[in-house]
């Protein structure tokens, strides 16, 4: 088998993957997440989990505030907590659909196991994670930890891909 060794292949073999520079998705090195919930209890869980996992959580209790934040800020993670009330659930679903269309973010949806259509809707929307009965701070901490790992891997891959891309100069 004949192989040709080129400078590009040599560089690829010796390349080191360096930690990514501060991302445009971070505020002062801290990831931000946008949360929509109408539950006071879950809001407290999410705040405590975000603080424990060093996330800057922007928590919105109404859809108008959530949509304004979604269109003004670029965040790597969106969490939507669907309420028990079907009429309010419809409003939050529409807000989540609008926000996801405008951002390239991971989406976490919290729903009820008693309503299987919540998960079906979330999967069709392209949810990154669906949580049933998310009623503990530890569950939210775990999701934030996993999201950080996924986003860090994504940043590393993007940074590495950019380093391999050929540069073009203007004459």
Long-range contacts (C-beta under 8 A, 24 or more apart in sequence): 12-164, 15-160, 15-163, 17-156, 17-159, 17-160, 18-159, 19-156, 20-152, 20-155, 20-156, 20-158, 20-159, 21-159, 23-76, 23-151, 23-155, 24-74, 25-74, 25-75, 25-76, 25-151, 25-155, 26-76, 27-56, 30-54, 30-55, 30-56, 31-55, 31-56, 31-76, 31-77, 31-147, 31-148, 31-151, 32-56, 32-57, 32-58, 32-73, 32-75, 32-76, 32-77, 33-57, 33-58, 33-75, 33-76, 33-77, 33-78, 33-79, 33-144, 33-147, 34-58, 34-60, 34-66, 34-69, 34-70, 34-73, 34-75, 34-77, 34-78, 34-79, 34-99, 34-105, 35-59, 35-60, 35-78, 35-79, 35-80, 35-81, 36-60, 36-63, 36-66, 36-78, 36-79, 36-80, 36-81, 36-92, 36-95, 36-96, 37-61, 37-79, 37-80, 37-81, 37-110, 38-62, 38-81, 38-83, 38-88, 38-92, 39-81, 39-83, 41-135, 42-81, 42-110, 42-134, 42-135, 45-134, 45-135, 45-136, 45-137, 45-139, 45-140, 46-79, 46-81, 46-140, 48-137, 48-140, 49-137, 49-138, 49-140, 49-141, 49-143, 49-144, 50-140, 50-144, 52-137, 52-141, 53-141, 53-144, 53-145, 53-148, 55-144, 55-148, 63-91, 63-92, 63-94, 63-95, 66-95, 66-99, 67-95, 67-98, 67-99, 70-95, 70-98, 70-99, 70-102, 70-103, 71-99, 71-102, 74-103, 75-103, 75-105, 76-105, 76-106, 76-147, 76-151, 77-105, 77-106, 77-107, 77-108, 77-144, 77-147, 77-151, 78-103, 78-105, 78-106, 78-107, 78-108, 79-107, 79-108, 79-109, 79-110, 79-143, 80-107, 80-108, 80-109, 80-110, 81-109, 81-110, 81-134, 82-109, 82-110, 82-111, 82-112, 82-115, 82-118, 84-112, 89-115, 89-118, 93-121, 96-125, 97-125, 100-125, 100-126, 106-147, 106-150, 106-151, 108-143, 108-147, 110-134
